[in-house]
């Protein structure tokens, strides 16, 4: 059996590099399409310009726009239970326990996280223009739960490690389970947070603007950052996929060129 004129691993590397380059380029193109769609969404702030446009729009409704403002409670805000002088409008407190359970089949301890307690609180809130602590123009945010928990900031985290005594070890052997640690976590959507919301804005009562999920099925999106930062993050993600596509393509081309060169050199020697 004759020896192959090239290393099969090199050929595999060439194919893998080009395949990865194609995948990364596809992800780049998809991200670019998403970015272009985001750039087409009009951006507003809670001010008189937005109110005038709503008054001039049929049905006093903007179907899908972006609104950037500062989070402000409509009434009394929520006080953090662990951080002094920290207030918010959405609060989540979770107490979790990590425990190990004995598996008699594999004779090993398996870890499992148990949610012992979860508390969720929220008060109505609006977006106001930056610096406008007292403003007659605001955009009320409705059904913020649809945006998920990504709008929350972790303000408190405490972990306790379980201490084991002789009695505990005996009880663990009998019960087949033992505590490992306990975690206490608090998350808040804090007052004064810059937030950008994507959704439908409607005007009610002449002065009350509301941000809600559009009727056409698109989701309400809330991001705890400025519109510029949000767009820059998407641009950075697109550039990352573009760079990975280029690097993979160059790697594949280099390996292919090396393979062709070695084959040509081998043919010259055989003549």
N, C-alpha and C positions, 0 to 999 in steps of 0.2 A: 504493500500500500504506500503510495507516494505521499510525501510530506506536503501539507498545504503551503502555497506560496505566500500566505499571510497569516497573521494571528487572528483567529476567529473573534477574540475579545475586542480587537480594534474595530471590526465590522459591526459588532453589537454596540460598541460605543458610538459609532457614527450614526447608526439607526436611532439609538436612544436620544442622542443630542438633537437630531433633526425633529424627532417626534415631540420632544419637550419644547423645542423652539416653536413648533406649530401650535402646541397647546397654549403656551404663554402668549403668543401673538393673538390667538383667538380671545383669550381673557382680556388682553389689552384692548382689542377692538370693542368687546362688549362693555368694558369700563368707559371707553371713549364715548360710546353711544349713550350710556347712562349720564355721563358728564355733560354732553351736549343737551340732553333733555333737561337736566337740572338748570343749565344756563338760560334756558328759555322761560323758566318760571319767574314771573315778576316778583321783585322784592319790595316790601313796604315796611314802614315802621309805624307804630301807633301814634299818629299825628293827624293834624287837620287835613293834610293832603289825602290820607286814606279815607277819612270821613267824607270829604267832598266827592271822591271817586265813587264811593258806595252810594251816595245820594244820587249820583248821575247815572248809575248802572241800573238796567232793568231788573226788577225784583230785588234791588238793593243787595246784590250777591256777587261775589267774585269766586268763580268756580274752583280755581286751584292757584294759590299764590303762596309766597313765603313771607312770614312776618317775623321780624327780629326785634326783640325788646328785652326788658329786664323783668324778672319775676317779682311780683308783688302780691301779697295776700289781699283778698277782697275784704277780709275782716281781721279777726285775731289770728296771728300765725301760730304754728306749732313750735313749742320749745323742745330742744334736744334734751333727752333724758340723761345724757352723759357729758355733754360739752356745754359749759356755762356760756350764756349770752350767744348761743347759736340757735337761729330760728329758721323754719322752713315752712313749706306748704304741703309737701308729701313726705311721709315718714314710714320707714320700715325697720322693725326691730326683730331680729332673728336670734334664737338660742338653739344651737345645734350641739349634738353629742356624738363623738366618734367612739364606737365600741368594737370590740373584737369578739367574734363568735367561733367556737370550736367546731370544725368540720371533721366528724369522725370517719368519713370516707377517705379524705385525703390526709387526715391527721395533721391539719394545719389550722392556724388562726386566720380567719377572714375578716377584713375591716368593713364596717358599714357606718354610714352617717345617718343619724336619726334627728329629724326636725322636732325638737321638744316644744318649741313655742315660736309663734310668728304673729306679730302685731302690725297692722297696717292702718295708718291714719292719713287723712287728707282734708284740706280746707279749700274752698273755691279760690282760684287765683287768676291773675291777669298779667298781660305783658304791657309794660309802659315804656316810653322812650327813655334812653339812658340819661340820667341826671334829673329826670322829672319825677321827683318823689311825690309831688302833689300835682296831679295832671287830670284834666277833664276828658282826656282821650286815652282809652285803654282798650285792649282786646282780651276778652274773657276766653280762657281755654276750657273747652268742654271735653269730657270723657278722656282725660289724660291717660287712663288705664290702657287705652288702645295702643299707646306708644311703648308699653312695656316698662321694665324697671331700669332701662339703660339711662334714664334721665336722672337717676339718683347718684349722689356722691357719698362714699363711705366716710363717715365722720368719727366713728368709734369702732375699735376692734380689740377684744380682750380674749386671751386663750389661757385656760387652766389645764395643767397636766395632772392626770390622776395619780394619786399617791397610794401605793399598795402596802398594806400591813400583812402580817402573817394570817390573820383572820380573813382578810380579803382574798388572799391566795387560796385558802381552803374553800371559801364560798364560790370563787371563780371555777375551781375544779369541779364542784358539785353542779353548778348552774350551766357551765359551758359558755359563759360570756364574761367579759371584763371591760370596764371603762378605760378609754385611752386619754381623751381630752374633752374639754367643753369649750365652745366658742360662743362669744356674745358679740353681735355686730349691729350697728345702727347705720342706716343710710337715709339721707335727706336730699330733697330738692330745696336748696337753701334760698332764702330771700336774697335778692340782688344778683342772682345768677343770670348771666346773659344767655338767652335761649332763642333758638330759631324754630318756628313751627311751619310745617308745610300742610296746607289743607284748604278748606273752603271758609271764606269769611262772609258772614251775613250781618246785616244791620237791623237792629230791632229797637223800636222806640225812638228813633231819630239820633240817638247818641251812643247806644250800646252795640259795639261790634263784638262778634263771637267767632272764634276759630273752632272748627269742627271737622269731622271726617266728611269728605265729599260724597254727594249722592251717587256718583258714577262708579262707586266701588273701590276707588283708591283709598289708601290708608292715611290716617293722620300720622304725621311724623314729627316728633319733637326731639331736638338735639340740644344738649346743654352747652352750646358754644355759639359764637358769632357765625353769621352766614359766610363771611370770608374764610374763617378757619375751617368750616365744613367743606367748602369748595376746594380749599388747598389740600385737605386730607384726601379727597377723591382724586385730585390731580396727582398727588404723590403716589397713590395706589396704582393709577394708570401708568405712571412713569416707571414704577417698580416692575410691572409685568412687561413693559417695553424693554427695559434693561435686561431682564431675565431671558426674553426672547432673543435679543441680540447676542448675549453671552453664549447661550446654548447653540445658536446658529453658527457663531464664529468657532466654537469648540468643535462642532460637527464638521465644518469645512476644513479646519486644521487637521483633524484626524483623517479625513478623506484625502486631503492633499498628501499627507504623510504616507498613507497606504498606497496611493498611486505612484508616488516617488519611489517607494521601496520595490514595488512590482516592476517599474521601469528599470530600476538599477539591477534587479535580479535578471531581467531579460538581457540586459547588456552583458552581464557576466557569463550568461549561458551561450552567447554567440561565439 
